[in-house]
Amino acid sequence: MGVRNGWIDHFFNDRWRYVRLLRQSEYNHNIGCFFLIRIFVEIRRRRLGRLLGYSIPLNAFGPGLALPHRGDIVVNSYARIGPNCRIHIGTNIGTQIGTLDDVPVIGRNCYIGPGAKLYGKIVIGDNVIIGANAVVNKSFPEGNCTIAGIPARVISEKSTVGLFSCGYEESGKE
């Protein structure tokens, strides 16, 4: 069953509900909201996250996060992902073994395919497509390309420009 962009799907789609709860938890956490409200929203978010298979920490993703499917998604709490990231199932964004904060920094408008694994202190540039089941353990800071394989390498100069609609547009940019 696909998303039809109607108001019914907006309120009753479980993946959109998770993103709304994630953003509400982030807001409550960042402004120092009343403790009981923060706990109530966080319990709802974690419960729905377990149901959907998501392990996504607060303040890791920029605006415009898209989670098109249910399934396991694991993100390290130190990872930073820019706006308009589309992330698919089976994805793991984690740390290098033996460290806590050597994690990926991912740019804006990135597409992360199903089963992709990103780990270590790497930088992924803007408008990058990461192919299905790719294992990314080195940086691609230049962006505007497609990477895939084990280990990942540039396979095409095709980028995410025009690939999907962005949920977040920065005002003042040309």
C-alpha positions as CSV (number, residue, x, y, z in Angstrom):
1,M,0.0,0.0,0.0
2,G,1.6,3.3,-1.1
3,V,1.3,6.8,0.3
4,R,-1.4,8.7,-1.6
5,N,-0.4,12.2,-0.2
6,G,-3.9,12.6,1.3
7,W,-4.7,13.9,4.7
8,I,-5.8,10.5,5.8
9,D,-2.4,9.0,5.0
10,H,-0.7,12.0,6.7
11,F,-2.3,11.3,10.0
12,F,-2.6,7.5,9.9
13,N,0.6,6.4,8.1
14,D,2.8,4.8,10.8
15,R,6.1,5.9,9.2
16,W,5.0,9.5,9.0
17,R,3.7,9.2,12.6
18,Y,7.2,8.0,13.7
19,V,8.9,11.0,12.0
20,R,6.4,13.4,13.6
21,L,7.1,11.8,17.0
22,L,10.8,11.9,16.4
23,R,10.6,15.6,15.6
24,Q,8.4,16.3,18.6
25,S,10.8,14.4,20.9
26,E,13.7,16.5,19.4
27,Y,11.8,19.7,20.0
28,N,10.9,18.8,23.6
29,H,14.5,17.7,24.3
30,N,16.1,20.8,22.8
31,I,13.9,23.4,24.5
32,G,13.9,21.6,27.8
33,C,10.2,20.9,27.9
34,F,8.4,19.7,31.1
35,F,9.9,16.3,32.1
36,L,6.6,14.3,32.0
37,I,5.7,15.5,28.5
38,R,9.2,14.6,27.2
39,I,8.9,11.1,28.8
40,F,5.4,10.5,27.4
41,V,6.4,11.5,23.8
42,E,9.7,9.6,24.0
43,I,7.9,6.4,25.2
44,R,5.5,6.6,22.3
45,R,8.3,7.2,19.8
46,R,10.4,4.3,21.1
47,R,7.4,1.9,21.2
48,L,6.5,2.8,17.6
49,G,10.2,2.6,16.6
50,R,10.4,-1.0,18.0
51,L,7.3,-1.9,16.0
52,L,8.7,-0.5,12.8
53,G,12.3,-1.7,13.4
54,Y,13.9,1.8,13.7
55,S,16.7,2.7,16.1
56,I,17.1,6.4,15.3
57,P,18.5,8.8,18.0
58,L,17.4,12.3,18.5
59,N,19.0,15.2,16.5
60,A,20.9,12.9,14.0
61,F,18.9,13.8,10.9
62,G,18.2,17.2,9.4
63,P,14.7,18.2,8.2
64,G,13.0,16.3,5.3
65,L,13.8,12.8,6.5
66,A,12.0,10.2,4.5
67,L,11.5,6.6,5.7
68,P,9.6,4.9,2.8
69,H,9.4,1.4,4.3
70,R,9.2,-0.5,7.6
71,G,12.3,-2.5,8.5
72,D,15.5,-2.3,10.5
73,I,17.3,1.0,10.4
74,V,20.1,1.5,12.9
75,V,21.8,4.9,13.3
76,N,24.6,5.8,15.8
77,S,23.8,8.7,18.1
78,Y,26.9,10.6,17.0
79,A,26.1,10.4,13.3
80,R,25.0,13.6,11.5
81,I,22.9,13.4,8.4
82,G,21.9,16.5,6.4
83,P,18.4,17.6,5.2
84,N,16.3,15.6,2.7
85,C,17.8,12.2,3.4
86,R,15.8,9.2,2.1
87,I,16.9,6.0,3.9
88,H,15.7,2.5,3.2
89,I,15.5,-0.7,5.2
90,G,18.4,-2.8,6.4
91,T,20.6,0.3,6.7
92,N,23.2,0.7,9.4
93,I,25.1,4.0,10.0
94,G,27.6,3.2,12.7
95,T,31.0,3.6,14.2
96,Q,34.3,2.0,13.6
97,I,35.0,-0.9,15.9
98,G,36.6,0.2,19.2
99,T,35.4,3.9,19.0
100,L,32.3,5.7,20.0
101,D,32.3,8.9,17.9
102,D,34.1,8.0,14.7
103,V,30.9,8.0,12.6
104,P,29.7,9.2,9.2
105,V,28.8,12.7,8.4
106,I,26.3,12.6,5.4
107,G,25.5,15.7,3.3
108,R,22.1,17.0,2.1
109,N,19.8,15.3,-0.5
110,C,21.2,11.8,-0.1
111,Y,19.6,8.6,-1.0
112,I,20.7,5.5,1.0
113,G,19.6,2.3,-0.6
114,P,18.3,-0.9,1.1
115,G,20.9,-2.8,3.1
116,A,23.6,-0.1,2.9
117,K,26.2,-0.1,5.7
118,L,28.1,3.1,6.4
119,Y,30.7,3.1,9.2
120,G,33.8,4.8,10.4
121,K,34.9,8.5,10.3
122,I,33.8,9.2,6.8
123,V,32.3,12.2,4.9
124,I,29.6,11.7,2.3
125,G,29.0,14.8,0.1
126,D,25.7,16.3,-1.1
127,N,23.4,14.7,-3.6
128,V,24.9,11.2,-3.3
129,I,23.1,8.0,-4.2
130,I,24.3,5.0,-2.1
131,G,23.4,1.8,-3.8
132,A,21.7,-1.2,-2.3
133,N,23.9,-3.4,-0.1
134,A,26.9,-1.0,-0.4
135,V,29.5,-1.1,2.3
136,V,30.9,2.5,2.6
137,N,34.1,2.7,4.7
138,K,35.8,5.6,3.0
139,S,34.9,9.2,2.3
140,F,33.3,10.7,-0.8
141,P,33.3,14.4,0.1
142,E,32.9,15.7,-3.5
143,G,29.3,14.4,-3.7
144,N,27.1,14.5,-6.8
145,C,27.7,10.8,-7.7
146,T,26.4,7.3,-7.3
147,I,28.4,4.9,-5.1
148,A,27.9,1.2,-4.7
149,G,29.7,-2.1,-4.1
150,I,31.7,-3.8,-1.4
151,P,33.8,-1.7,-0.6
152,A,31.9,1.2,-2.1
153,R,33.3,3.1,-5.1
154,V,32.0,5.7,-7.6
155,I,30.1,3.9,-10.3
156,S,28.3,6.8,-11.9
157,E,28.2,10.6,-12.0
158,K,24.4,10.5,-11.6
159,S,23.3,12.3,-8.5
160,T,20.0,12.8,-6.6
161,V,19.1,16.0,-8.4
162,G,15.6,15.4,-9.8
163,L,15.5,11.8,-8.4
164,F,13.0,12.5,-5.6
165,S,11.0,15.4,-4.3
166,C,12.7,17.2,-1.3
167,G,10.6,17.6,1.8
168,Y,12.6,20.5,2.9
169,E,13.7,23.5,0.8
170,E,16.0,26.1,2.2
171,S,14.8,29.7,1.8
172,G,17.2,32.2,0.4
173,K,19.1,29.6,-1.7
174,E,19.3,29.9,-5.4
